[in-house]
Amino acid sequence: MAEKEFKPYVAAKTSMKELSIRAVLLGVVMALVLGTANAYVGMKAGLTVAAIFPAAVVAMAALRVVGGTILEENIARTTASVGEALVAGAIFTIPAFLITGVWTELNYWQSSLIMLIGGLLGILFVIMLRRALVSESDLPFPESIAASEMVKAGQGGQTGAKYLFANMGLAALWELFKNPNGIAFVNDSAKTFVSLAQSKIQLLGQKFNYDGGFYLQSPSASPMLMGVGFIIGPNISAVLFAGAVMGWMFLVPAGVLLNSGIEGVAHLGSWVDLAEDVWYRQIRPLAVGTMIVAAFYTLYNMRTALFTGISKALGDIGKVKEDGEGSSRIDIDLNLKTVMISVAILTVPLFLLYYFFSDSLPGSLTLTVLMVILGFFFAAVAGYLVGVVGSSNNPISGLTLSSLLIAALLMLVIGVTGKAGIAAVLGVAGVVCCAAGIAGDMMQDLKVGHMLGGTPWRMEIGEIIGVIVASLVLVFPMQLMHNAYGIGSANLPAPQAGLMALMSQGIVGGEMAWPLVISGMFLGLSLILIKAPAPMLIAVGMYLPFNTTAAIFVGGIIKWILDKQMAKRNATDEQKTKAENTGLLISSGLIAGESLMAVILALLFGILDYTGSGFALANLGLENPSAWLGLLAFAGLLYLLVKVPMKAATEKA
C-alpha cells in the first residue's frame, strides 16, 4: 500500500509537545484577528483569501520565541484558519438578513448559532471523511503542499514574519489617513462623468435629451485590494475587471440612456448620481441573474468531481474505524460514536433555531432534516474540491445557492412565506455555507498536519475550540462594520449575500425585479455560449463598485510584472517560488493591516457615535482630500510587490 511508504516530517513514533494551551490560545487569537480581517475583505471585494499562509508564518514566529515545537505550530495554524473559513460562510449569508430587511441589525444569538452549529457540523462531518480524503486518497491538495513546504522551510530560521508584520503596519497607517472615519488626508479614488456628446433619443413617440458619456472612477488607492489582486493573479483579476468594464462602461451608460428622460430623474442632481443609482438599482439585480446561471454552470462543470466526492463519502463512511486502537498516532481521529452522537445532539438547537425563524413545526422539521443531509453531502464535496483546487477556489457560494433554492421551494410547498419563510431559508443557507466552509478548510489543514506528522484528533479538538470561540465573537466586528460602512451599500456591497437575499426574497417573499434578473440570466447564458472564462467572476465584477475591481486588477498586473521580471532574469524554480512566497506574505500583511484598521476605526466611530461627542478623526483631516495623493500607494505597492520579492529571491537562506 502506498500509505505504508508515507513518511511524515515528524515520525509517527516521535513524542513531541503538540496540543498545548499556548498553541491553542495563539490559534484562537489569530482566528479572531484573521476572521475579522477576512469579513471586511469578503464584503468589500467579494473574495476571501486563505488564512493558512499568514497563520503558518505567525505561528512559527510567535512559538519560536518560547521554544515551541513544529507540531504546536501546526495546532496553532489549524485553530487559526477556522476564523477565515467560518467568516467566509457567515458573510456569504448572514448579511442577507439585513439586505432583505428581515433584520435591522445583526441579531447576536441567531447569527452566533448559525455559525456555531454550521461550523461544528462541518468539523464532525469531516472527521467521518478524513481517512478517505486525506490518508487514502491521491488528491493533489495544492495549498496544503505549499503550506507544509513553507513550514518545513521555516524550521531553518527564515519564517518571513518580517514581510508580514512590516506591511501590516504600513497598510494600517495608510488606511488611517484614507478612511472617512480616520484622519482623511487621502481620498480613496476620484469619480467623474465624461460627456461625449449632447443628443436626443425618441422613445414611445417622445423625444428626450440625452447627455451621452461614461461614468469613470479611478482604482481605489487600497493596499488591501491590490494585495488581493496579487494573490489571485493576473488571469482571475482580469476576468473580474472584465465584469466591471461590462457593467460600468456598457450597461450603466445604456441604463443612463434609457433612464435619462424619465420624469423625476432630475432630482438626482447630476449625471454621476444618476449613473451610480442606475448601477445600484438596475445593474446589480441584472448581475445577480448572471450569478445564478454562473453558479449552476460552475457546479455543472464540476459534476464529475461532485459525484465522485459524494460517492466516496457514502462508500467510505462505513470504513471509518471506531477507535484508534492499534493505529498509528498520525491516523487516530476522535471516536466515531461520539461524533455521531454529537451530530444528533446538534439537531436539537438546529430545530429550535429553524422553528424560531419559521414559526412552523412542519417547516422546522423539514429544514432540520434537509440541513443535515445537505450539510453532509456538501461537506464531502467541499473537502474533495479543496483537495483538487485548494480552499481559495472552493465554490461554496454555488453549493449554498443550491441549498437555498431547495429550501425555498420546500417552504413554498409547506406554505411558509413572507419574512418568516425568508428567515428560515436564509438560516438553512447560513448553516450549510458555514459547514461547507469549515469542512473545506479543515480538510486542507488535516492534509498539512498529515504531511508534517500531526495527530488528527488533537487537530480536531483545536478546530472545535476555534469554532466555538470565533462563532461567539465574530458577530461583533461584523455589526461594527455595518454601523460604520453599511452592509449592502457601495462601501460594503457583500455580493454573495446580495445574491442570497434576492433569491430568498424573490421565491419565498414574492419580491424580485424579475425582468432584470431574467435579463441577467440570459446574459450569463450568452457568456457560457461564447465560452467566456469564469462567468461567475464576471458577474461579481459587475456587482462590485468599479474602483474596487480596478484596484484588484492593478494588483494582478503587479503580479504579472513580477513574473515577467523573474522570467527575464532567468530565475530558477526555487527563486521563483521564493519570490512568489515573499509577495504572498507581503500581500497578506497588506490585507490584514488595512482591514483591521478599518474595523478599529469602525469601533471608534461606534464609540463616538454612542457618546454623542460629535467628534471624529476626520475633523483632523482635509476638508476635501485629494485623490492624487493616492498615487503614492500605487508607486509604493509596485516597489513592495516587485522589487522586494525579487531581492528576497536572490538572498541566501
PyMOL commands that set and color helices and strands:
alter all, ss='L'
color gray80, all
select helices_A, chain A and resi 2-5+21-45+52-65+70-91+95-99+108-135+142-154+161-178+223-259+265-268+271-301+303-319+329-331+336-358+361-389+391-393+396-414+418-452+456-473+475-485+495-509+514-529+535-543+546-568+573-611+617-620+628-650
alter helices_A, ss='H'
color red, helices_A
select strands_A, chain A and resi 191-203+206-217
alter strands_A, ss='S'
color yellow, strands_A
deselect
rebuild
show_as cartoon
